[in-house]
Amino acid sequence: MSTLIVYASTHGCTETCVQKLRQNLSGDVTIHSLKGKVPVFVDAHQTILIGGSIHAGMIQGSVKKFCLKHQETLLQKKVGLFLCCGFEGEQARQEFDNAFPENLRNHAIAHGFFGGAYDFEKMNFIQRAITKKVAGIDRSVSRIDETAIAGFAAKIRAA
């Protein structure tokens, strides 16, 4: 099985999760960051995993553009969608629903909520101020859920 993981990472949390996800998958796995202009070949893979993180209530624009650009092809593949965010429960579900198109969410064989991280060293002043106000966090903290990553990978392997 050939798997492609396509992701965007702003401060490194999603990238860390992608590496952990890769360790939990089997077979041929290609990782592609949406940062930059390198083309991605979706047709060459049977399974496509797509993820990003939430900042100021939105997923990275590159993830949204990727989903829209490749929507027809993705709907013919095994797809898994994952999200890194600082919220849990219903708030995380709302962020997920806003991040990915409905038909892609409905088609996906797995949905993943991998937790989040706040890396104050990588944030600018404004980002730190917003994080303090919205999340009530004033220092770097990681809440990456490795159990959720392993469970997501298990669903992908089983499909």
Summary of the structure (lengths in Angstrom):
residues: 159
radius of gyration: 15.1
end to end distance: 10.4
largest distance: 44.3
contacts: 497
relative contact order: 0.19
helix: 43%
strand: 26%
